């Protein structure tokens, strides 16, 4: 069984080594890495170096995931694998 991602798209997370707060693009417990939304795109950091600042609501998660899907980032497939296709997620989920 695959571990549940510790963060999800849209969560605000603190990267402890830099003190920066990021919006999470995806967090993959199998690799131990996550990525953020923003610049530079497609960057990665260790999940262990981050902590949750504010969890995204289900609606916000879907909105960010939809935006990520439209972005054309090369790692969008990883986010969709971890969280599912936002177009297939029900509003009631």
C-alpha positions as CSV (number, residue, x, y, z in Angstrom):
1,X,0.0,0.0,0.0
2,X,1.3,3.5,-0.9
3,X,1.7,6.0,1.9
4,X,-0.7,9.0,1.8
5,X,1.1,12.2,0.7
6,X,1.9,14.3,3.8
7,X,0.9,17.5,1.9
8,X,-1.3,18.1,-1.1
9,X,-1.5,20.6,-3.9
10,X,-2.4,24.0,-2.5
11,X,-1.2,23.5,1.1
12,X,1.0,26.3,2.5
13,X,4.3,24.7,3.7
14,X,7.3,26.1,5.5
15,X,10.7,25.1,4.1
16,X,12.7,25.2,7.3
17,X,16.2,25.5,5.9
18,X,15.3,28.7,4.0
19,X,12.4,30.0,6.1
20,X,10.4,30.4,2.9
21,X,6.7,29.6,2.8
22,X,5.6,27.8,-0.4
23,X,2.4,26.5,-2.0
24,X,2.8,22.8,-2.5
25,X,2.6,21.4,-6.0
26,X,2.9,17.8,-4.9
27,X,4.5,15.7,-2.1
28,X,5.6,12.1,-2.9
29,X,6.1,9.9,0.1
30,X,7.7,7.2,-2.0
31,X,10.6,9.5,-3.0
32,X,10.6,11.7,0.1
33,X,10.5,14.8,-2.1
34,X,8.0,17.6,-2.8
35,X,7.7,20.5,-5.3
36,X,6.3,23.9,-5.0
37,X,4.2,26.2,-7.2
38,X,6.0,29.3,-8.5
39,X,9.6,30.1,-9.4
40,X,11.7,28.2,-10.2
41,X,9.3,25.7,-11.6
42,X,9.9,22.0,-11.2
43,X,12.2,22.5,-8.2
44,X,12.3,19.9,-5.4
45,X,13.0,19.8,-1.7
46,X,13.0,17.1,1.0
47,X,9.6,16.5,2.6
48,X,11.4,16.1,5.9
49,X,12.6,19.7,5.7
50,X,9.1,21.1,5.5
51,X,6.1,21.5,7.8
52,X,2.5,22.4,7.2
53,X,1.6,26.1,7.7
54,X,-2.0,25.9,6.5
55,X,-3.9,23.0,4.8
56,X,-5.8,23.9,1.6
57,X,-9.5,23.4,1.7
58,X,-10.8,20.7,-0.7
59,X,-12.0,23.5,-3.1
60,X,-8.7,25.3,-3.0
61,X,-6.9,22.0,-3.5
62,X,-9.0,21.2,-6.6
63,X,-8.5,24.8,-8.0
64,X,-4.7,24.6,-7.6
65,X,-4.6,21.1,-9.0
66,X,-6.6,22.3,-12.0
67,X,-4.2,25.2,-12.5
68,X,-1.2,22.9,-12.2
69,X,-2.8,20.6,-14.8
70,X,-3.2,23.4,-17.3
71,X,0.4,24.8,-16.6
72,X,2.2,22.3,-18.8
73,X,4.8,21.7,-16.1
74,X,6.8,18.5,-16.8
75,X,5.9,17.1,-13.4
76,X,2.1,17.5,-13.6
77,X,1.8,13.7,-14.1
78,X,3.2,13.1,-10.6
79,X,0.6,15.4,-9.0
80,X,-2.2,13.7,-10.9
81,X,-0.9,10.3,-9.9
82,X,-0.8,11.3,-6.3
83,X,-4.1,13.2,-6.0
84,X,-6.2,12.2,-9.0
85,X,-7.5,14.3,-11.9
86,X,-9.2,17.4,-10.6
87,X,-11.8,17.2,-13.4
88,X,-12.8,13.8,-12.1
89,X,-13.0,14.8,-8.4
90,X,-16.5,15.5,-7.2
91,X,-17.3,18.7,-5.4
92,X,-18.7,16.6,-2.6
93,X,-15.4,14.6,-2.2
